[in-house]
């Protein structure tokens, strides 16, 4: 449980700034890619912790973001699980909506995580999918969307928390 969320949220705002600077970066060595991966994973882990600790408004955690979804066409029985572009139909992209909470799970449990550098220089976004989704699709999210998520969460300070009991005895907490 997170007691004081401002430190976590301030770190997300700092990560958003770092990721924004990556838009103009054109050289990518192993250390850069490692740092980039860490910035994305740590950011989504922090967001999930904030959501689970009820430190984010419900309307924000359920906000939908647009991603591209590419269907799986490989052999789901294959024991080889490294990324092969031929396993996904990159010509059949469809736009899907995914919530921040779902994005957190996809990144935290990612099976594939690949920076999208179409010309080898400019970072556009990330291909990713969890182990659970790897045989149905792979997603592409832009760096702009991730920066927006980090900024949105980093600046969200709910001021109302209410709990009510349902007829079945369970309690529901709403945060806004």
C-alpha positions as CSV (number, residue, x, y, z in Angstrom):
1,X,0.0,0.0,0.0
2,X,1.3,3.5,-0.9
3,X,0.8,5.9,2.0
4,X,2.0,9.1,0.3
5,X,1.5,9.2,-3.4
6,X,3.1,12.5,-4.3
7,X,6.6,10.9,-4.5
8,X,5.4,8.2,-6.9
9,X,3.5,10.8,-9.0
10,X,6.4,13.2,-9.1
11,X,8.6,10.3,-10.4
12,X,6.1,9.6,-13.1
13,X,6.2,13.2,-14.2
14,X,10.0,13.0,-14.3
15,X,9.8,9.8,-16.4
16,X,7.4,11.5,-18.8
17,X,9.9,14.3,-19.3
18,X,12.7,11.7,-19.9
19,X,10.5,9.9,-22.4
20,X,9.7,13.1,-24.2
21,X,13.4,13.8,-24.7
22,X,13.7,10.3,-26.3
23,X,11.6,11.7,-29.3
24,X,14.7,13.5,-30.6
25,X,17.2,10.8,-29.7
26,X,18.6,9.1,-32.8
27,X,21.4,6.9,-31.4
28,X,20.4,3.7,-29.6
29,X,23.0,1.5,-27.9
30,X,22.3,-1.4,-25.5
31,X,22.5,0.9,-22.5
32,X,20.0,3.3,-24.0
33,X,17.5,0.5,-24.8
34,X,18.0,-1.0,-21.3
35,X,17.3,2.4,-19.7
36,X,14.3,3.0,-22.0
37,X,12.8,-0.4,-21.1
38,X,13.3,0.3,-17.4
39,X,11.6,3.7,-17.7
40,X,8.5,2.1,-19.2
41,X,8.3,-0.9,-16.9
42,X,8.9,1.1,-13.7
43,X,6.4,3.7,-14.8
44,X,3.6,1.2,-15.4
45,X,4.5,-0.7,-12.2
46,X,4.2,2.6,-10.3
47,X,0.8,3.3,-12.0
48,X,-0.5,-0.1,-11.0
49,X,0.6,0.4,-7.4
50,X,-1.1,3.8,-7.3
51,X,-4.3,2.3,-8.8
52,X,-4.3,-0.6,-6.3
53,X,-3.7,1.9,-3.4
54,X,-6.7,3.9,-4.5
55,X,-4.5,7.0,-5.2
56,X,-5.9,7.5,-8.7
57,X,-9.4,8.6,-9.7
58,X,-11.6,5.8,-11.1
59,X,-12.3,7.8,-14.2
60,X,-8.6,8.0,-14.9
61,X,-7.8,4.3,-14.3
62,X,-10.6,3.3,-16.7
63,X,-9.6,5.9,-19.4
64,X,-9.2,4.3,-22.7
65,X,-6.2,4.8,-25.0
66,X,-5.9,3.8,-28.7
67,X,-3.5,1.2,-29.6
68,X,-2.9,-0.7,-32.8
69,X,-3.5,-4.4,-32.6
70,X,-1.9,-6.9,-34.9
71,X,-3.4,-10.5,-35.0
72,X,-1.3,-13.5,-34.3
73,X,-0.9,-15.9,-37.2
74,X,2.0,-18.1,-35.9
75,X,1.9,-21.6,-34.4
76,X,0.5,-21.3,-30.8
77,X,2.0,-24.7,-30.0
78,X,5.5,-23.6,-30.7
79,X,7.9,-23.8,-27.9
80,X,10.0,-21.0,-29.4
81,X,8.6,-17.9,-27.8
82,X,11.1,-15.2,-29.0
83,X,9.6,-12.5,-31.2
84,X,9.3,-13.3,-34.8
85,X,7.6,-10.6,-37.0
86,X,6.2,-13.4,-39.2
87,X,4.1,-14.6,-36.2
88,X,1.9,-11.5,-36.5
89,X,0.0,-10.1,-39.4
90,X,1.5,-6.6,-39.6
91,X,-0.7,-5.7,-42.6
92,X,-3.9,-6.3,-40.6
93,X,-3.7,-3.6,-37.9
94,X,-6.9,-2.6,-36.2
95,X,-7.4,0.2,-33.7
96,X,-8.4,-1.0,-30.3
97,X,-9.1,0.7,-27.0
98,X,-7.4,-0.4,-23.8
99,X,-7.6,1.0,-20.3
100,X,-4.7,2.3,-18.3
101,X,-5.2,-0.6,-15.9
102,X,-5.1,-3.1,-18.8
103,X,-2.0,-1.4,-20.2
104,X,-0.2,-1.8,-16.8
105,X,-0.9,-5.6,-16.9
106,X,0.2,-5.9,-20.5
107,X,3.5,-4.2,-19.7
108,X,4.2,-5.7,-16.3
109,X,3.5,-9.2,-17.6
110,X,5.0,-8.6,-21.1
111,X,6.2,-11.5,-23.1
112,X,7.2,-9.2,-26.0
113,X,8.5,-5.7,-25.5
114,X,10.1,-4.0,-28.5
115,X,10.9,-0.4,-29.1
116,X,9.5,0.6,-32.5
117,X,12.3,2.4,-34.4
118,X,11.2,2.2,-38.0
119,X,14.2,3.9,-39.5
120,X,16.6,2.7,-36.8
121,X,16.8,6.2,-35.3
122,X,13.5,7.7,-34.2
123,X,11.5,6.1,-31.4
124,X,7.8,6.0,-32.4
125,X,6.4,3.7,-29.7
126,X,6.5,0.1,-28.5
127,X,5.2,-3.3,-29.6
128,X,4.2,-5.3,-26.6
129,X,2.0,-8.1,-25.3
130,X,1.7,-10.2,-22.2
131,X,2.3,-13.9,-22.2
132,X,-1.5,-14.4,-22.0
133,X,-2.0,-12.3,-25.2
134,X,1.0,-13.4,-27.2
135,X,-1.0,-16.0,-29.2
136,X,-3.8,-13.7,-30.0
137,X,-2.2,-10.3,-30.8
138,X,0.6,-7.9,-30.3
139,X,-0.1,-4.2,-29.6
140,X,1.6,-1.0,-30.7
141,X,1.3,2.1,-28.5
142,X,3.0,5.4,-29.4
143,X,5.4,7.2,-27.2
144,X,3.1,10.2,-27.1
145,X,0.4,8.0,-25.5
146,X,2.7,6.7,-22.8
147,X,3.9,10.2,-22.0
148,X,0.3,11.3,-21.8
149,X,-0.5,8.5,-19.4
150,X,2.4,9.3,-17.1
151,X,1.5,13.0,-17.0
152,X,-2.2,12.2,-16.4
153,X,-1.5,9.9,-13.5
154,X,1.3,12.0,-12.2
155,X,-1.0,15.0,-11.9
156,X,-4.1,13.2,-10.6
157,X,-4.9,13.9,-7.0
158,X,-8.4,12.6,-6.1
159,X,-10.3,14.5,-3.4
160,X,-13.2,12.2,-2.8
161,X,-13.3,8.6,-1.6
162,X,-16.5,6.9,-0.8
163,X,-17.4,3.4,0.2
164,X,-20.8,1.7,0.1
165,X,-22.0,-1.7,0.8
166,X,-23.7,-3.7,-1.9
167,X,-26.8,-5.9,-1.2
168,X,-24.5,-9.0,-1.4
169,X,-22.4,-7.7,1.5
170,X,-19.4,-6.6,-0.5
171,X,-18.1,-3.1,-0.3
172,X,-17.3,-0.8,-3.3
173,X,-14.9,2.1,-3.0
174,X,-15.2,5.0,-5.5
175,X,-12.3,7.4,-5.9
176,X,-12.7,10.7,-7.8
